[in-house]
Amino acid sequence: MSNSNAETATPTELNEVEGARVGWLELFYDLVVVAWLAHTNMLIIGGEEAHADPFEEGGSFVPLVIGAGLVLYVVWMTMTTINNKFPASGLVRRTTMFGQMFFMLVAMLSFDPGGLPTSYGIGSIGIIFLICGIAYADVGIRIPAVRRSMFASAGAAMVAFLICLGGAIVSSLEHPLPALPFAVAGAVILMIPLAAFYRPKAQTAFRIDMHHLDERWGQLTLITLGESFLLFAEELTGVHEIPNLWLFFIVFVTIVAIWRLYFDSAMRRPYKIEPHARHYYVLIVAQFFLIIGLISTIDAMVDAVAGISEDWDLVFALLIVGTIVLMLSLTLLTWARRGRIEGVVVTNLVMVLVLGHWTQLAMNEDAIDIPPQVFVVGVCLFITAYAWCINLLDKHANRLFQSKLPSTSRLHQAAAQSNDATQSQQ
């Protein structure tokens, strides 16, 4: 007699498969996130004039990447977590997400020093925080069991809104104060209820669905990688020939290699291992720095190919800092998903140390002077060679260009059982 579990899927398994699917509204929501990232990147590589802080004239690109990126990521994580723990498709949920998309676009227009007034940008970010509070309150109204915690979370979002409102006021004065710190402070306040969702006590009736969360993080990473081609197209538009064609090809291969290191290795995890609270927190933080590392690395590569800037020190700094942060993030992500230290975790950390040591040698005045483009090629080949050999170091890594779940995974088996059950009923 055949095992009944092999013929039909349990409700828990079916819910798990369904919960791992990203909704169309979430995909649409991410398009605006892509636009935010793309606009930030274009400001960074667009010249010294565009290197200004989005809410402070005369600033540098560092606050733009870290500050604006943190605000965006906290809002994105907040809505992703709400959709994960309390999925809904009602009018309020849809309206909150569409409303955030609109005010994200308004905030982006104020990033350009010659664009909308600063008060528009910081005010729009405040409204985005307020909309997060509305989403929290909506969950509290619909689900009495979590009403107290949801209303407390909505209160934190209201505080974040009021902080940004203060920033909008001071930025419109005759002698304005920097407004970006207000947005960052609001994002820090919004982190408090977000972190509470991942405590062990919160993983009860409304627990985090790790499969859905993995898919959301993977989608954001994929979008960031794909955005690099938009940067190439933007910067090389109108040229009669591609400058440094050989370097253009090498950079393309490197972007594919980074994709492989994340999706074929760092994204993989034994599905029988459930993450603990500390793993969730590490994943959240590491994923943010992964995005920062990708943005910095890609900006440096685009600049190197297009020859936009003659400031090779800037390209050097972006590339080195970006790749080191990228590899360190992969180290933390792999450890958090596996729940233990494996060989590939140690190897990723060794790669960080090698990059740091190589950088130290390159910056040594007594060392051989390495041409900038040669250094960029060296970093690209280093990443590509490591990605090519990752399956030899990581037993959970997929084969090259294989993107499906392993047949032995719990999610894959649940989906197969669901399909078998549907076909048997027809």
Salt bridges, closest charged atoms under 4 A:
GLU16 OE2 - HIS211 NE2 2.40
GLU16 OE2 - ARG410 NE 3.19
GLU18 OE1 - ARG21 NH1 2.93
GLU26 OE1 - HIS212 NE2 3.33
GLU26 OE2 - ARG216 NE 3.25
ASP30 OD2 - ARG216 NH1 2.69
GLU48 OE1 - HIS51 ND1 3.36
ASP138 OD2 - ARG142 NE 3.33
ASP214 OD2 - ARG269 NE 3.23
ASP214 OD1 - ARG337 NE 3.00
ASP264 OD2 - ARG260 NH1 2.96
GLU274 OE2 - ARG410 NH2 3.23
GLU342 OE1 - ARG338 NH1 2.61
GLU342 OE2 - ARG340 NE 2.99
GLU342 OE2 - HIS396 NE2 3.73
ASP394 OD2 - ARG338 NH2 2.79
